Amino acid sequence: MGILEGKTILVAGVTMDTSIGFATAKVAQQQGATVLISNFGRALGITRRIAKRLPTEPPVLELDVTARPPGRPRRPRAGARRPPRRRRALHRLRQP
């Protein structure tokens, strides 16, 4: 029983057996997780072949998060107001 027993993990970037995504998926499976891997476009076929090298072949999902809904412009129109920039801060995490 591993620390990920009963969890479902979605891993992107599994394009080679030396990639970080492949190593993540492999360790997650070894720790008991159900693994799903994703890619899109031309890399989808490569990902399906590489998925067979994992201890248990996971489902491969075609997932493209860069797609925009129809009718939505790619860039703001000329003269459009931009939202104010938010200041982002990294806060220290406290460990128990």
Secondary structure, 3 states (H helix, E strand, C coil): CCCCCCCEEEEECCCCCCCHHHHHHHHHHHCCCEEEEEECCCHHHHHHHHHCCCCCCCCEEECCCCCCCCCCCCCCCCCCCCCCCCCCCCCCCCCC
